[in-house]
Amino acid sequence: MRTLIDQGFQAFNAGRLSEACRIFADKMLAPKNDTTIGLTIAGAMTPAGLGGCVIEMMERGLVDFIISTGANLYHDLHYALNFTLRRGSPFLDDRDLYAAGVIRIYDVLFPAKVLLETDAYIRDFLARSGLDGPISTSELHYRLGQDLIERRPGCEEYSVVARAAKLGVPVYTSSPGDSSIGMTVAWHELMNGSGLMIDPNLDVNEVCAIVLAAKKNGCVILGGGSPKNFYLQGQPTLWEVYGIPKGGNDFFIQMTTDQVVWGGLSGATPSEAVSWGKVNPGVLPDTVVTYCDSTIAFPLFCEYAVGSKHGTRRRKALYGRRTALVADLRRQALARQAAKKRRRTN
């Protein structure tokens, strides 16, 4: 794989993918940099089968935390519950599929009962979990993953949510209400009078605390969308809101099919991110965007990383450190605030 990518992928977006692989394997994973790596996932990547790549990266310590659409995490649960998603065609008649009770995600097909039974599992989990009051999405996903491991032994071999819980990798959702998991949490409140509430403030502060504590920060962005921004906003939150100038991300890798000319966040380049303080202006050579379908590029990227000389790192187990990291964020922010008041007084 390394020979193919290093020697065969020479120009255009093949060249950019080769560049991304080298930045990740040779720099981001280098022990001297001790980079804290966030993976953001948009689109329908778990139904497309990319969960296996994510699991391997987490297991090897190559991904320290994840920010994903809720849909990716919801569809990941199908694998944990031993449901089968089948290869189909994007050219089927959706009226026939609807009549037959079949759901289609482009060329992935599965019975509608998969949704209903997955929803039922989440409802039962929420009822037995005892969760109440405000929680972060990282806690929700951790508790859900632990529940899956307990009730479905071995499911962590196939499920990102379950394996992340086992390994202590925090998993966040930038838009928790925008998925069937969030829909079921809303049902739980309305129908059971639950006080469980997903608090986005907790997510914002946890991600900022993780970024602040890192020696160096780097991201691998699949697609773009809300998960991309939720990760990148950590740096502006630190300097703009908390008054702590972290300096911007040290590494930036994105795989996307979106273009910068449309003005959307998914197509925004790392050089544009410099103006926001999201990317360190001194590290632009360590940033790259490869314009390619993530279902093609990411498996190649992962295989390259796994086969590199730094293909295994010590896992940071950030989930268990969240409380201490947020406490340190608060301490530093209060110190900055006090220093600012003293300057005004003098």
Sequence and secondary structure as in RCSB ss.txt:
>XXXX:A:sequence
MRTLIDQGFQAFNAGRLSEACRIFADKMLAPKNDTTIGLTIAGAMTPAGLGGCVIEMMERGLVDFIISTGANLYH
DLHYALNFTLRRGSPFLDDRDLYAAGVIRIYDVLFPAKVLLETDAYIRDFLARSGLDGPISTSELHYRLGQDLIE
RRPGCEEYSVVARAAKLGVPVYTSSPGDSSIGMTVAWHELMNGSGLMIDPNLDVNEVCAIVLAAKKNGCVILGGG
SPKNFYLQGQPTLWEVYGIPKGGNDFFIQMTTDQVVWGGLSGATPSEAVSWGKVNPGVLPDTVVTYCDSTIAFPL
FCEYAVGSKHGTRRRKALYGRRTALVADLRRQALARQAAKKRRRTN
>XXXX:A:secstr
 HHIIIII  SHHHHHHHHHHHIIIIIIT TTT EEEEEEE SSTTTTTTHHHHHHHHHTTS  EEEE HHHHHH
HHHHHTT   EE  TTS HHHHHHHTEEEETTEEEEHHHHHHHHHHHHHHHHHH   SEE HHHHHHHHHHHHHH
HSTTGGGT HHHHHHHHT  EEESSTTSSHHHHHHHHHHHHH    EE HHHHHHHHHHHHHH SEEEEEEES H
HHHHHHHTHHHIIIIIS      BSEEEEEES  GGG  GGG  HHHHHTTTSB GGGGGGEEEEES HHHHHHH
HHHHHHTSTT       GGGGHHHHHHHHHHHHHHHHHHHHHHHH 
